[in-house]
Amino acid sequence: ERLAQEAGLQVPAADPRERERAERQGDLQHVLETAAQWYQSQLQGQAGAAARRYLAGRGLSEATIARFRLGFAPDGRLALKQALLARNIPEAALVETGMLIKPEDGGASYDRFRDRIMFPIADRRGRVIAFGGRALGDIKPKYLNSPDTPLFHKGQVLYNLALAREATVTSGSLIVAEGYMDVIALAQAGFDHAVAPLGTALTEEQMQLLWRMVPEPILCFDGDAAGWRAALRAAERCLPLLTPGHSFRFALLPAGEDPDSLLKAKGAPAIAEVLQAAQSLAEVLWRKEAETRPLDTPERRAAMQQALAEIARTIGDETVKGYYRQWFKDRLAKLFPGAIHVGDTNS
């Protein structure tokens, strides 16, 4: 209200429904914050001994564990439920936040996360809105996220967003890794500007979120076939969203490596080298077509030219589309002197 008065503007009257929704969100965030604190205490207690050994084996320091607020969910169906009910947290709120599972047959609710290392997921302001859990034993799936709730929509959130946003101010860059442990290992090595999607390919909403922080985030993928496929999926999905000045770069790790393993083997300089060598989106798309098909006949070369034209056609922004057509045309001219322009409709 004070800022509005200084700017000569009038603050809209408060909407009672909006106020009620905000209060409800605050209540649910309190539930999740209480759960996060309880998981942290369990990690440091007797029940968390195996989890602490696992994290130490992964090379995480006590400071890193505290910074990312890692915790542990004990192997019991009612451990969290009983602990939070004792703290006057309503059972209905635990179900609504996804911390408890309520069977459809009307049976008693029980803990969603059991025998897992817990990773709090925060919003852009650092407030806990969900959790990810990594199984210690043979539980499937290996990684489990909170379900969608009034506070959490998996495709619209990035892990470590709040901490990374601060770091991008200094670095001017943003790294997108594949998982929780990659982000944490990078941060411990000094790459604080790292985030990750939550177990799925990047969504359009997440891409827009990244571009609001930096114009060209670096997508860092594991050096295996799955990592290359993930890079191609991201490259193809972002094409309709491209605008002048906004794109992605792609850092491909050495074969068989992920950020955590490369850091252990060769340290932070090796990661810095990989990031420095990140390829442009256009280069990745070219490689997809030029390196994955034979080009020894006129028909096969024409098929590649047609594929590049189709790629350019999917770009939404006309200016960006025009430059991609020109870029592909120049590359084709070097590879096949006299090739038809990409996007040409006549001979």
N, C-alpha and C positions, 0 to 999 in steps of 0.2 A: 504493500500500500504506500509505503514511503517512497519507493522508487517510482511508482506510478504517478504520485503527486509531483515529484521532481520533473517527470517527463511530460506533465500536463495531460495525463491519461486517467481514465476512470477504471477502477478495478471492477470487473463484472460481479454482480451479486452472487454469493455462494449458492450453489445448487445443493439442496438438502440430500438428494440422491448421491451426488458426487462425494459429499462429505461422509455419508454413510459408507460408501464404497472404500474411501480412503481409510476410514477407521477400521473397516473389516480387514483390509490389506495389512494394516499395522498389527492387528491381532494375529494374523497368520504368520507374519514375519517374526513376531515374538515367539511363536511356537517353534519355528525353524531355528531361530537363534538359540533357544533353550536346548534344542536337540543337538546343535553343533557343539555347544559347550559340554554337553553330556558325553558325546562321542569323543571329544578331546580328552576328557577325564578318564574314559575307559582305555584309551590308548596308553596313557601314562600309568595305569593301574596294573594289577596282576593279570587281568584278562587280556591285556594288550601285549603281553610279552612276545608272542610269536609275530605279531604285526610289527613291533619295534625291531625285531631281528630282520624281518623282511626289508623294512625301509632302510635299515643300516646297511644291509647287503646291496641295496640299490645305490648306496653312496650318499644318501640324504643326511644332511647335518641336522642337529637339533634346532638350529635357527631356521632352517628351511621348513622343517616340519611345523614349527610354530607360525611362521609367516603365512603358510598356506592352510593353516588351521586343520591339519590332517587329524583324523580320529579313527575310532574302531567301533564297529557294531558287534557285540558279543554273539556267540552262537546260541541264541535262545529265542523262542518264538514271542516271548512276552517281556524281554529285558527292557527295551526302550519304553514300551507301553506302560509298564508298572512304574518306571522311574519318572516319567513325565506326568502320569496321573497323580503321583504323589506330590508333584509340584503344581498341582491345581490346573493342569492343562486339560481341557475337555477332550474326551475321546473323539467327538465329532470333528474337532479341529485337527486332530492327528490324522484322521481319515481324509479330510479335505485337503491337507497338505501333502498327502501321499506317503506319510510316514507309517501308517498302518494300512493293511489290506482288509477290507470288509467283505467276506464271502457273500456271493449272491444268494446263497441258500439260507441266509440269516444267521449263520454261525458267528461265533465270537471273533472279533478282529484280532490281528496278530501283526508283528513287526515285518515290514517289507524287507529291510536290510538285516542280514544275519551273517556273522563270521566274515565280515568284509572290512577292508580299509576304506575309510570314508573321506570323500573329497567334497567339501562344501562348494556349492556353485552360487556365486553372488551376482547381483545386478550391477549396472554401471556405477551405482553409488556405494557398492561394497556390502550391500545387505544380502544375507543368505536367503535364497529363494528356492533352492533345491539341493539335491545331493547326487553324487555318483559314488558307486561302491565297487571296489575290486575284490573278487573272491580270493581268500587265502587258500582254500582247499580246492576240491574238484567240483564245486558248485557251478552250475550253468545258469545263465551266461556268466562269462568271466567278468564282464563289466555290466553293471546295472544302474540305470538312471532313474530318478524320480519320474513319475508319470506327469503329463500335463495337468496343471492346477490353475487356480485363479492368478497365481503369481508367476507361473513358469510355463513357457512354451518352448520346447527344445529347439525348434528351428529358428528361434529369434534371439537366442542367447549364445554367448561365447564364453568358454571357461577362461578365467583370469582377466576378464575385461577391465575391471576397475583398476587393478594394479598396472596393467599394460597401458592403459590410457595415460596415466601419469608419466610412464617411461617414454612414450612416443614424443612427448614435448621436447625431451632432450635428444633422443636418437633420431627423430624425424622419420623413423621406419617402424614397421610392424611385421612380425613373423607369425604365420599361421601354421602351427604344427598339427599333428594328427591326433594326439591324445593328452590326457592329464599328465602322465609321467614325463612326456617329452617337454611340455611347458615348464614343469617344475625343474627338470634337469637343466634346461636352458637358462632359467632364471638364476639357479644356483651358480651357473658359470658366468653370470654377468649379462645375459641377454634377457633383461627384464621385460622387453616389449614383445612377448610371445603370448598368443592365445590359441585356442583349439575349439573346433566344433564338438558336439557332444555325441560322438559315436556314429555320426552320419556324414554324408557328403555335405559340403557347404550349400546352404539354401540361398535363394535370392535375397531374403531378408538379412541374412548374415553378411552377404556381400555388400549390401548397401550400408550396413553398420560399419564394416571395415573401411569403406570409402569415406565415411564421415570423419574418420580419424586420420587417414593418410591417403594420398592419391594412388599409390602403387604398393599395396601390401605384398609381401613375399610369401608365397605358399611353399612350405618346406615339406617334401614328401620322402618317405623311406625309399632306399635304393633297391627296390625289387619290382617285379612285374605288377604287383598290387599297387605300389606307389605310383608307377607310371600311369596305370589305369585311373587312379584317383586324380592325377594331374589332368588327364584328358577330360574326365567328367567335369572338373571345375572349369577348364578352358571352354568347353562347349556350352556350359550352363550360363557363363557370364556374358556371352556374345550379345544377346538382345539388350543387355543392360549397359553396355559400354557408352561412355560419353567422352567428349574431348578432355584429355588430361587424366582420365581415370581408367586404370587397367590393373592387371596383376603381373607379377614376375614369379618365376618358378625356379626354386632351388632344389635340385635333385641330388640326394646324398649318394655316396659311393655304394656299389652293389652290396647288399646284405646288411647295410647299416641303417640305424635310426639315430636321431639326435643324441639319445642317451648313450648308446654304444659307441658312437663316434667320439663323444666327449671323454668317455672313459679311456678309449684307446689313444687318442691324439690330442685331447684338450681343446680349449676354446679357440685357438688359432685355426684349427681344422674347420670348425663351424663357420668362423668368419670368412674363410676362403670359399666355402660352399655358397654362402650368402652373397659374396662379392661376385661370384660367377653366375648368379641367377639369370635365367633366360627370359626374354620377353614373351608375352602371350603369342605374338605373331610367329616367333621362332618355334614355339612348341607346336602350334598348329601346322606349320610347314613340316616339321619333323614327322608328325603323325602321318602325313600323306606321302612325303618323299622317302621315308625310311622304312615303310611298312608294306610297300608294293613294288613289284618288278616294273621297270620303266624301259624295257628293251624293244618295244614295238610302238608304232604310231598310235594304235588303239589304246594301249596302256597309258601312254603319255597324255592322250586326250582325256582318259578317265580321271587322271590326276588333276588336269586343268579344270575339268568339270566339278570335281570335288572341292577344289579351292574356291571356285565361283559360288558353290552352294554355301560354303562357310561364310563368305563375304555377305551373301544375301541375308543371312540370319542376324546380322548386326543391325540394331534398331536405329542408331544415329546415322543420318545420311553423310555427314562429314567424315566420321570415323570409317564408315563403310567405303567411301571413296578412297581414303588413304590405304585401307587394307587391299582393295583391288589393285592399286598402284604398286604396293609392296610385293604382292604375289606376282604381279606382271613382271616386275624387275627381277625377281628371283627366277621365274620361269625363263626369262630372256637369257640369263646367265647359264642356266642348265640346258635349255633347248633354244639355241638361237633361232629367231623367227617364229616363236610360239605365238598363238593368238592371245590377245589381251584377255585377262581374267574379267569375266562379266560381259565380254563382247557377244553380240547375238548374230553378227554377220561374219562372213568369211573374208 
